[in-house]
Amino acid sequence: MPPSSDAPSPPRARRGAWRKFAIACASLVLALIAAELGLRAVQYVRGRPYVARKVENRLSALRAALSDGVPRERAEAKARKPNAPEPRVSHDVLHPYVGFEQSNHNDRLEAEITYFRNDTSKNVFDVFVFGGSVAGGFESVSSGAFHDLLAADPRFANRPVHVWVEGRAAHKEPQQVALLDYLLCCGVEPDAVIALDGFNEVAIGMQNVRAEITHLYPYLSAWLARAGGMERNEEAFELALDLYARRGAALGRIERLLDLGAARFAMTGELGLAWVERSAHEVTDRMLRLQTTLTASNRVDELAPPNLPGDDDVQVDRCVRNWYEGARSLAGVCRARNIAFLEVLQPTLHDTGSKPLTENEVSKGEAIEPWTTGVHLGYPKLRAAGKELARSGVAFLDASFAFEHETRSLYVDACHFELAGYEVLSRMIAPALLTEIERVEARRQ
């Protein structure tokens, strides 16, 4: 039968289909633009205008925080297929002097030794930053803010500045003292040393006390996970495996969001950040469960000496004394080698009155009881001990109230902060270090 004269010709039908498709695409684009503009308008009216850089900074800070404290080596071994190549990643291993270290430490150390054997290093001003994970993010999260402040000083107009980050997640005194001595014995030659710490000493110190071991030992959960605790506890092993998988997934999401530039748009930035923060909360939850499991059933007394008797106030006094004596030891070693030294008491979220907390910071700042007890009882004592350090001749900077007048969100959890927080801290530390450098130079003359 001949085709009806009323039926559209195939080219006309295709043109109609493409027109509908184009209209649908245009409508979708317009809807997305309208949603984007609407979201930005709502945020502006609420007094919280969308800023892409803030979202990117928060994602970077979460990435740094998620890199802390996961006992990776055994979880990786379990997750790998039998014939799979060894992954080229760094993980935590036992260390005879500092408790635990990154598996790539020897490679890094060899690079540092090679650098200091080279005559060109004599013309560079080398600053080493010690402490826990907050010190570890001092340059990476801050995007070199501290370096730029030092390099802008006239005395370094013709001398490059190099900032070496030696902070280790969950490290506390006396690990900083041991690490500095170890590096010096290996041939590292810093011109200045900063200890950015205080939180881990009272928070992790009290966590150890709750687990009935000495506050002086390394972070108990990290120590047990690497000293054989997980092999004796299948539940802990499975928790560690789950923790590693969730942490890897969260870090992968952050990398994808940053690579795709999701923060450029309010819709994808806010949704992506909420997605990552949920993942980060799950990681934190699994970490706390793992810590509880490890400390409850792994024959702690075989791996570490018990804590001394005393109530919380007495125990915190001991933790603060550990920090105080660690600072004195660092200062003494540096003084003997004409190295400028600055002890800095870091800020932390649960230090009452140290910052007007935002709703977001409160919701993300949950911490376990030993940490909050350590901070509430310990920080007033740390400030008092810092004043005693200063009276004894040790350069001390109390940065615990660095955020006292900051109304914006800076913390990503109970102790870590994002780029803006590091920038505030850098503006406090740089002039204090420059003053100490001046004093050391005057002493040399």
C-alpha positions in Angstrom: 0.0 0.0 0.0 1.4 3.4 -0.8 2.4 5.5 2.2 -0.2 8.1 3.5 0.4 11.5 2.3 -0.2 12.7 5.9 2.8 10.8 7.5 5.9 13.0 8.0 8.9 12.1 5.9 11.8 10.4 7.8 14.1 13.5 7.7 11.3 15.7 9.1 10.7 13.1 11.8 14.3 13.1 12.8 14.4 16.8 12.8 11.4 16.8 15.2 13.1 14.3 17.5 16.3 16.3 17.6 14.3 19.5 18.3 12.6 17.8 21.2 15.9 16.5 22.5 17.4 20.0 22.2 14.5 21.6 24.0 14.8 18.9 26.8 18.5 19.6 27.2 18.0 23.3 27.2 15.2 23.0 29.8 17.5 20.8 32.0 20.3 23.3 31.7 18.0 26.2 32.6 16.5 24.2 35.5 20.1 23.5 36.8 21.0 27.2 36.4 17.8 28.2 38.2 18.5 25.7 41.0 22.1 26.9 41.3 21.0 30.6 41.5 18.2 29.8 43.9 20.5 27.9 46.2 23.0 30.7 46.2 20.3 33.2 46.9 18.9 31.2 49.8 22.4 30.9 51.3 23.1 34.6 50.8 19.8 35.6 52.5 20.7 33.3 55.4 24.0 35.1 55.8 26.1 32.2 54.6 27.0 33.0 50.9 28.5 30.2 49.0 32.3 30.4 48.6 33.9 27.7 46.4 37.3 28.2 48.0 35.9 27.4 51.4 34.5 24.1 50.2 37.7 23.2 48.5 39.6 24.0 51.7 37.3 21.9 53.8 37.6 19.0 51.4 41.4 19.3 51.6 41.3 19.5 55.4 39.1 16.4 55.6 41.5 14.6 53.3 44.3 15.4 55.7 42.3 14.3 58.8 41.2 11.1 57.2 44.8 10.1 56.6 45.4 9.8 60.3 45.6 6.7 62.6 44.4 3.8 60.4 46.3 0.6 61.1 46.7 -0.1 57.4 49.4 -2.7 57.0 47.3 -5.8 58.0 44.1 -4.5 56.4 45.9 -4.0 53.1 47.4 -7.5 53.3 44.0 -9.0 53.8 42.4 -6.9 51.0 45.0 -7.7 48.4 44.7 -10.7 46.1 47.4 -13.3 46.6 49.2 -12.5 43.3 48.6 -8.8 43.3 51.7 -6.6 43.2 52.7 -4.8 46.4 51.0 -1.5 46.5 53.2 1.6 46.4 51.6 3.2 49.4 52.9 4.3 52.8 51.5 2.7 55.9 52.4 2.7 59.6 55.0 0.3 61.0 56.7 -0.1 64.3 59.8 2.0 65.0 62.4 1.2 67.7 62.8 4.8 68.8 59.6 6.7 68.1 57.0 3.9 68.5 55.5 3.9 65.0 56.4 5.5 61.7 55.4 5.6 58.1 56.8 2.7 56.0 58.4 5.2 53.6 60.3 6.9 56.4 63.7 5.5 55.4 63.3 6.8 51.8 62.3 10.2 53.1 65.1 10.2 55.7 67.7 9.2 53.0 66.5 12.1 50.9 66.9 14.5 53.8 70.4 13.2 54.6 71.5 13.6 51.0 70.1 17.1 51.0 72.1 18.1 54.1 75.3 16.6 52.7 75.0 18.9 49.8 76.7 22.3 50.1 73.7 24.1 48.6 71.8 23.3 51.8 74.1 25.7 53.7 72.5 28.6 51.9 68.9 27.5 52.8 67.2 28.3 56.1 65.6 25.0 57.2 62.7 25.0 59.6 61.4 21.7 61.1 57.9 21.4 62.5 57.3 18.6 65.0 54.1 17.3 66.7 51.0 15.3 65.8 48.7 15.4 62.8 48.0 19.1 63.2 51.7 19.7 62.8 51.7 17.2 59.9 49.2 19.4 58.0 51.0 22.6 58.8 52.3 23.1 55.2 50.1 20.8 53.1 46.8 22.1 54.3 47.9 25.7 54.7 49.2 25.7 51.1 52.6 27.1 52.2 51.1 30.1 54.1 53.7 29.8 56.9 56.6 29.5 54.4 55.5 32.6 52.6 55.3 34.6 55.8 58.9 33.6 56.7 60.2 34.1 53.2 58.8 37.7 53.1 61.1 38.7 56.0 64.0 41.0 54.9 66.6 38.7 56.5 65.6 36.0 54.0 65.7 38.2 50.9 68.8 36.4 49.6 68.3 33.1 51.4 65.6 30.5 50.6 63.4 29.1 53.3 62.5 25.4 53.4 59.8 24.1 55.8 60.1 20.4 56.7 57.0 18.8 58.2 57.9 16.1 60.7 54.5 15.9 62.4 53.2 12.4 62.7 49.5 11.4 63.3 48.9 10.6 67.0 52.5 11.3 68.0 53.0 13.0 71.4 55.8 13.6 73.8 58.3 12.0 74.3 58.1 11.0 70.6 59.0 14.5 69.4 62.1 14.4 71.5 63.1 11.0 70.3 62.4 11.9 66.6 64.5 15.1 66.7 67.4 13.2 68.4 67.1 10.4 65.8 67.1 12.9 62.9 70.1 14.8 64.3 72.0 11.6 64.8 71.3 10.8 61.1 72.9 14.1 60.0 69.9 16.4 59.6 70.8 20.0 60.4 67.8 22.3 61.0 68.2 26.0 61.5 65.0 26.3 63.5 62.6 23.8 65.2 58.9 24.3 66.1 57.0 22.0 68.3 53.3 22.4 67.6 51.5 20.2 70.2 49.8 19.9 73.5 46.5 18.3 72.4 47.7 14.8 72.0 49.7 14.9 75.2 46.5 15.5 77.3 43.9 13.8 75.0 45.8 10.6 74.0 47.6 10.6 77.4 44.2 10.3 79.1 43.0 7.7 76.6 46.0 5.6 77.6 45.1 6.1 81.3 41.5 5.0 80.7 43.0 1.8 79.1 45.1 1.4 82.3 48.5 1.9 80.8 51.0 4.7 81.3 50.3 8.1 79.7 54.0 8.1 78.6 53.5 5.3 76.1 52.6 6.0 72.4 48.9 6.1 71.4 47.6 2.8 72.7 45.4 1.9 69.7 48.2 2.6 67.2 50.7 0.7 69.4 48.5 -2.3 69.9 47.6 -2.5 66.2 51.3 -2.6 65.2 52.6 -4.6 68.1 50.5 -7.7 67.4 47.2 -6.9 69.1 45.0 -7.5 66.1 46.3 -11.0 65.4 44.8 -12.0 68.7 41.5 -10.4 68.1 39.4 -11.3 65.1 36.8 -8.7 65.8 39.4 -6.0 65.9 40.9 -7.4 62.7 37.6 -7.2 60.9 37.0 -3.7 62.2 40.4 -2.6 60.9 39.6 -4.1 57.5 36.2 -2.3 57.4 37.8 0.9 58.6 40.5 0.8 55.9 37.9 0.2 53.2 35.7 3.1 54.3 38.6 5.4 54.7 39.8 4.5 51.2 36.4 5.1 49.8 36.1 8.5 51.5 39.5 9.6 50.3 38.6 8.5 46.8 35.4 10.6 46.9 37.4 13.6 48.0 39.9 13.2 45.2 37.1 12.9 42.6 35.3 16.0 43.8 38.6 18.0 43.8 39.6 16.7 40.4 36.2 17.5 38.9 36.1 20.9 40.4 32.8 20.2 42.0 33.2 23.1 44.4 32.8 25.6 41.6 29.0 25.1 41.8 27.0 25.4 45.0 24.8 22.4 44.2 27.6 20.0 43.5 29.9 21.6 46.1 27.4 21.4 49.0 26.1 17.9 48.0 29.6 16.6 47.5 30.8 18.0 50.8 27.8 16.5 52.7 28.5 13.1 51.0 32.1 13.2 52.1 31.3 14.4 55.7 28.9 11.5 56.1 31.7 9.1 55.0 34.2 10.8 57.4 31.7 10.4 60.3 31.5 6.7 59.5 35.3 6.4 59.5 35.5 8.2 62.9 32.8 5.9 64.3 34.7 2.8 63.1 37.9 4.2 64.5 36.4 4.7 68.0 34.9 1.1 67.9 38.3 -0.3 66.9 40.0 1.6 69.7 37.5 0.3 72.3 37.9 -3.3 71.0 41.7 -3.2 71.0 42.0 -1.8 74.5 39.3 -4.0 76.0 40.7 -7.5 75.1 44.3 -7.5 74.0 46.2 -8.3 77.2 47.5 -4.7 77.4 49.7 -5.6 80.4 51.9 -7.7 78.1 52.7 -4.7 75.9 52.9 -1.7 78.1 53.3 -0.9 81.8 50.3 0.1 83.8 49.3 3.6 84.7 50.1 5.1 88.1 47.3 5.5 90.6 45.4 8.8 91.0 42.3 10.6 90.0 41.8 12.5 86.7 43.3 15.7 88.0 46.5 13.9 89.1 46.6 12.0 85.8 46.3 15.2 83.7 49.0 16.8 85.8 51.3 13.9 84.7 50.3 14.4 81.1 51.1 18.1 81.3 54.4 17.4 83.0 55.3 15.1 80.1 54.6 18.0 77.6 56.5 20.5 79.8 59.6 18.3 80.1 59.5 17.4 76.4 59.6 21.0 75.5 62.5 21.6 77.9 64.4 18.7 76.3 63.8 19.9 72.8 64.9 23.4 73.8 68.1 22.0 75.4 69.1 20.0 72.4 68.5 23.0 70.1 70.4 25.4 72.3 73.4 23.1 72.3 73.4 23.2 68.5 72.5 26.9 68.1 69.1 25.9 66.6 66.3 28.4 67.2 63.4 26.6 69.0 59.8 27.6 69.6 57.2 25.7 71.6 53.6 26.3 70.4 50.5 25.3 72.3 48.0 24.4 69.6 44.3 25.4 69.7 41.6 22.8 69.9 37.9 22.8 69.7 36.9 21.5 73.2 39.1 24.1 75.0 36.3 26.1 76.6 36.1 29.7 75.5 38.9 29.4 73.0 36.6 30.0 70.0 32.9 30.9 69.4 31.9 27.6 67.8 29.6 27.5 64.8 26.7 25.0 64.5 28.7 23.1 61.9 31.8 22.9 64.2 29.6 21.6 67.1 28.0 19.0 64.9 31.4 17.8 63.6 33.4 18.2 66.8 32.3 15.0 68.7 35.1 13.5 70.7 35.5 10.5 73.1 35.4 11.2 76.8 39.1 10.8 77.6 39.9 13.5 75.0 37.3 16.0 76.3 38.4 15.3 79.9 42.0 15.7 78.9 41.3 19.1 77.2 39.0 20.5 79.8 41.3 19.7 82.7 44.6 19.9 80.8 44.5 23.1 78.7 44.5 25.5 81.7 47.4 23.5 83.1 49.2 23.6 79.8 48.9 27.4 79.6 50.3 27.7 83.1 53.1 25.3 82.3 53.8 27.3 79.1 54.3 30.4 81.2 56.8 28.5 83.4 58.6 27.4 80.2 58.9 31.1 79.2 60.2 32.1 82.6 62.9 29.4 82.4 64.1 30.8 79.0 62.3 28.5 76.6 60.6 30.4 73.7 56.9 29.7 74.2 53.8 30.8 72.2 50.4 30.2 73.6 48.3 29.8 70.4 45.4 28.1 72.2 43.3 31.2 71.8 44.3 31.9 68.3 40.7 31.6 67.1 39.2 33.5 70.0 37.6 36.1 67.8 37.0 33.9 64.7 33.2 33.5 64.0 33.7 31.5 60.8 33.9 27.7 60.8 37.6 26.6 61.0 37.5 23.1 62.6 36.7 20.0 60.6 36.6 17.8 63.7 37.6 18.0 67.4 41.2 19.0 66.7 41.9 19.5 63.0 41.3 22.7 61.1 41.1 23.9 57.5 43.3 26.3 55.5 41.8 29.5 57.1 42.7 28.1 60.6 46.3 27.4 59.5 46.6 30.8 58.0 45.5 32.4 61.4 48.0 30.2 63.2 50.8 31.0 60.7 50.4 34.7 61.3 50.9 34.1 65.0 53.8 31.7 64.7 55.9 33.4 62.1 56.7 36.6 64.1 57.3 34.6 67.3 59.8 32.3 65.4 61.5 35.3 63.8 62.0 36.8 67.3 63.6 33.6 68.5 65.8 33.4 65.4 67.0 36.9 66.2 67.8 35.9 69.7 69.8 32.9 68.6 71.8 35.0 66.1 72.6 37.5 68.8 73.8 34.8 71.0 76.2 33.5 68.3 77.8 36.9 68.0 
